[in-house]
Amino acid sequence: MADLQLTGKRFAALRIRRVALCLACLAFTLTSLAEKVRLSECPAPVRATIEQNLLGGKLDGIKAIRINDHVLYLVEIDLKGFREAKLYISGDGSLRKIIEEIRLRDLPEPVRHAVEQQVKRRAQIEDIEKETIEGRVRYRIEIDPPKQKDRTVVFEANGSISFDK
């Protein structure tokens, strides 16, 4: 009977696995709901938003994700320097979110200084993303310290940390 009982830690680990499985299924479902569309197939307000927000890059692809009566357009853009950007646009043409890969030198000075304080000797910066949601800009930095677990740190535009995991 003792073998059938779950200890607190084992029960928590089982719950975490179940949640992870549910999230993976949800991500797969949303991806399977996405369909590739051409720019010419998008509604006029969506086309206008895409054309106004190419960030100097080239349109790479558009996916429409339909959930009930709503459509979200995921727009992928190829930027100079082997970088990418993604636009999230609602069906009415409202720009919801922009995620843009940037370089360390493109960070604002307060953020660059804060990143340098977080990156210890021999740690590598894996990715830097500028995330803009409804005008609020944040910077998501993935740090790879040697012999330690990778960290993701999110900085506000003033250099303060809003998330560190």
Stockholm file with secondary structure:
# STOCKHOLM 1.0

chainA/1-165         MADLQLTGKRFAALRIRRVALCLACLAFTLTSLAEKVRLSECPAPVRATIEQNLLGGKLDGIKAIRINDHVLYLVEIDLKGFREAKLYISGDGSLRKIIEEIRLRDLPEPVRHAVEQQVKRRAQIEDIEKETIEGRVRYRIEIDPPKQKDRTVVFEANGSISFDK
#=GR chainA/1-165 SS CTTTSCCHHHHHHHHHHHHHHHHHHHHHHHHHHEEEECGGGSCHHHHHHHHHTCTTSEEEEEEEEEETTEEEEEEEEEETTTEEEEEEEETTSCEEEEEEECCGGGSCHHHHHHHHHHCCTTCEEEEEEEEEETTEEEEEEEEECTTSCCEEEEEETTSCEEEEC
#=GC SS_cons         CTTTSCCHHHHHHHHHHHHHHHHHHHHHHHHHHEEEECGGGSCHHHHHHHHHTCTTSEEEEEEEEEETTEEEEEEEEEETTTEEEEEEEETTSCEEEEEEECCGGGSCHHHHHHHHHHCCTTCEEEEEEEEEETTEEEEEEEEECTTSCCEEEEEETTSCEEEEC
//
